């Protein structure tokens, strides 16, 4: 008897009767699609670790996709059959789709991610969909722009008159022609966040649907808005002159010389700040809000979001470092652990740290906060070939 294991999507609706007799166990399946016939043929098969299963008619086709899927009326009208959509990513439905077309063409959907749909379709989509993520509706009759838009006169000139727009994130940080705005836009829906100057707020807020319930940041005219994390060192700070900075993220500040921060940045607003101990007094002078969280470290911060390997003599380290690990941090056997002990001030671990067994004590002493795991570096072992495996380790399998 044979096993099927480690399959992302397994469709057994039309399984061959002879093959079904060979299968004793199906395990570690993310999503299983069955029929009445397959359930009868596999009734003695042991099912183990099945994420989700669904009984689907055999004439319904499966569309499986990773990433973004954009569905409009033409897409659905061109489908010659009813479908079940399995998506790991983001789904967008356009405004030109009606309820009857969805009911005819979409049997069911499994969405691991985000779905952006017209509000009038929310009911039927929810009745046909299992969603592990966020379902967000935009106003019917509006054009969806699922992105960050900076409102400028150039952008306004690209629009038709009396446009209705649903925008993911909207920046209005420049002066714009109010008459042009009134001509081009009749209604605005902001789905996520709006950032605008205080002067623009006074005249434009009344044109934005449900303005006072929107997540918003109001900045003074003339301020520089930065839509990302910001890193400031002795070179990059020179691009500013008496600047007022509003940073939609975190700020890291590392200045080695005698640079006076307040000679370049007059005011700083952000989510949080990381700086070293020699800069903290200067940073405090420019804060625009006393509630901004400041993390003071010795040396500099290194973030690992993937796989980071430390090996050899670490000759590139000329100052202390603090490691924030969100992925996998591997400390190899040949690492200069004396220099590691000298230069690594701390490790904040949200992922996995592996090191030789005899060095685990030293490494654990460096882990000041541990929200993940720290384990021994083990030799890779050869995988044993299992002769009773019929299918294994596949993204999708149709039987």
C-alpha positions, 0 to 999 in steps of 0.5 A: 500500500502507498501514501500521498503526502505533502501536497498543496492542492490535491484534486481526487474527484476523478481518481482512477479506481485502481489507483485508489486501491493502492492508497492507504494514507493521505496526509499533510494536504493544504486543500483537498477537493473531493466528489461523492465518487472519490469519497466512496473509493477512498473510504478506507484510506486514512486521512491525516492533517488535512487543512481544508476539504471541499466536495465539488462537482466534477464539471467545475474547473479549478483555477489555482494561483499565487500572487494577484488576480484581477477579475473583471466582467470580460474575464468571467464572461470568457470562462466556458465553465464554472470555476473554483478559485484558490488564490494565495495573494490578492483578489480584486473584483472590478465595478462592472461585474454583476451578481448574476455573473458571479453566481453563474461562473464562480462556484467557490473561492478560497483566498489566503490573503486580501480581497478588494471588491465593490460593496454591493457584491459583499454578500454573494462573495462572502457566501461563496468564499473562505477567506483567510485575510481581509475582505474590503469593499469599495463604493459602487460606481467608483473607480478603484485605484488600489495604490498610493496616489499623490494628488497633484495638478498633473494627476487631476488633469489625467482624470475625466470630469466628475470622477468618483475614485476609491483610493487605497492611500492618498497623499495631498502634500502639495498645493493644488488648483482647487477649481481643477479639483472641483472639476475633475473629482465629485467624490473620493473614498480613501480605503486605508489612510490619508496624509495631507497638509493642514491648509489642504484639509481646510478646503478638501476634507468636505469632498472626501467620503466619511472623512472624520472616520478615516485614518489620517495624518495632518502635517504643516505646509512645507513639511517633507513627508516620507512614506517609508522607514528612514535611515540617517547618517553623516552623509544623508543628513546633508540633504536637509536644511532646516527641514520638518520631516514627517516619516510614516515609519521608523527612523534610524539615526547613526552619526559618527562625527560632530554633526549637529542634527538640529542644524539640518532637521528642525522637527521630526515626527515618526513612529519610533526612533533607533539611535546610538547612545552618542546621538540621543541628546541631539535627537531629543532636541528635534522630536515633534512629539514626546510620545515617540518611542526612542530605543537607544543602543550601543553601535548600530542595528542590523535587521535580518528578514531572510537568512543571515549567515555569520562566518569567518573573522568578521573583519568588516565589523568596525563597531558594535552591532545589535541584531534584530532577527526576523528570519534565520540567523546561522552562526557557522562553526568557523565563526570568530566567536571571540570577535562575535562576543566583542562586537555583538551587543545584543540579539533580539530574536523573532525567528530562529538562531542556530549555532554550534552546540558548544557555543550555545551558551555564549549565543544565548547570553547575547539574546536579550529578547527571545520570541523565537527559538535558539537551537544547535547547528546540526549536520544535514542528514541524508533523507531516507527514500520511502518506497511506499510513497506514491506522490509527495512534496508537490504544489498541486496534484490532480488524480 
